[in-house]
Amino acid sequence: MPIRIGPKGGRYHIVNGRKVYLKSGSGNATKGWAKAAPKRGKQRQELLAKYGPKCFLQPSKLKYPVCNRKGVLDRRGVISAKIRATRFAPSLVAKANKLLSLFH
């Protein structure tokens, strides 16, 4: 079965005349990040005040956190931020890649 690319970049193949999209999630690479990540609002503001802009890819808007709630740079956070930045803020992907290289 050949794998095809859809109009929005999703990969799929045809089964019984229907498109079946392949999962493209990050899987175990970000498992548990939703629980460890600082939530919007007060938690993110406290993180910025306590640990500075190093904990965000876009600190001016408190977007794309890469540190956990204790201010420690988290690989899961960097991967999650990179995935979201790829879609919504492509200019931040290079910054995410630089942070990700610290873990290798």
Legacy VTK file of the C-alpha trace (Angstrom):
# vtk DataFile Version 3.0
C-alpha trace
ASCII
DATASET POLYDATA
POINTS 104 float
0.000 0.000 0.000
1.551 3.318 -1.009
1.545 6.094 1.558
0.193 9.370 0.233
0.389 12.928 1.479
-2.882 14.790 2.053
-3.571 18.472 1.302
-2.643 19.510 4.867
0.457 17.335 5.027
-1.100 14.326 6.756
0.074 10.890 5.643
-2.555 8.331 4.667
-3.217 5.222 2.623
-6.394 3.938 0.976
-8.236 0.987 2.554
-11.481 -0.209 0.964
-11.808 3.089 -0.908
-11.422 5.233 2.243
-8.558 7.373 3.461
-6.940 6.039 6.627
-4.630 8.618 8.167
-1.478 7.435 9.885
-0.826 8.599 13.418
1.992 11.091 13.605
2.025 11.868 17.327
5.166 12.265 19.363
4.302 9.168 21.424
6.457 8.454 24.444
8.750 11.413 23.768
6.336 13.800 25.495
4.452 11.399 27.744
3.631 13.068 31.066
4.373 16.608 29.921
0.729 17.694 30.186
0.863 17.002 33.913
4.318 18.531 34.499
3.805 21.629 32.343
2.951 24.978 33.934
-0.677 25.820 33.255
-1.742 29.085 31.642
-2.080 32.200 33.729
-0.786 32.367 37.268
1.552 29.349 37.085
3.287 30.653 33.967
3.560 34.177 35.391
5.165 32.810 38.555
7.558 30.702 36.462
8.641 33.756 34.470
9.082 35.877 37.602
11.034 33.203 39.464
13.219 31.645 36.727
13.223 34.197 33.905
12.694 33.948 30.144
14.802 30.776 29.783
11.666 28.744 30.528
9.735 29.825 27.417
10.358 29.907 23.683
8.267 33.083 23.534
8.516 34.706 26.983
6.826 37.984 25.993
3.517 36.133 25.567
4.227 33.296 28.053
3.939 30.811 25.199
5.680 27.478 24.604
6.957 26.593 28.101
10.037 24.337 28.120
10.620 24.119 31.892
8.565 22.177 34.384
6.890 23.933 37.329
10.122 23.802 39.326
12.044 25.731 36.658
14.063 22.760 35.390
14.514 22.506 31.618
12.501 19.446 30.554
13.142 17.480 27.361
9.434 16.667 27.037
8.629 20.380 27.202
11.168 21.234 24.521
9.790 18.555 22.190
6.197 19.678 22.808
7.109 23.324 22.261
8.934 22.430 19.045
5.918 20.508 17.709
3.582 23.441 18.416
6.057 26.032 17.155
6.452 24.117 13.897
2.784 24.687 13.240
2.081 28.093 14.775
5.417 29.964 15.051
8.002 28.588 12.591
10.508 31.292 13.571
10.896 29.654 17.007
11.821 26.179 15.701
15.528 27.050 15.526
15.474 28.085 19.191
13.754 24.794 20.086
16.338 22.796 18.137
19.128 24.581 20.004
17.555 23.682 23.354
16.962 20.118 22.212
20.649 19.739 21.355
21.448 20.228 25.053
19.911 16.826 25.766
21.975 14.857 23.256
LINES 1 105
104 0 1 2 3 4 5 6 7 8 9 10 11 12 13 14 15 16 17 18 19 20 21 22 23 24 25 26 27 28 29 30 31 32 33 34 35 36 37 38 39 40 41 42 43 44 45 46 47 48 49 50 51 52 53 54 55 56 57 58 59 60 61 62 63 64 65 66 67 68 69 70 71 72 73 74 75 76 77 78 79 80 81 82 83 84 85 86 87 88 89 90 91 92 93 94 95 96 97 98 99 100 101 102 103
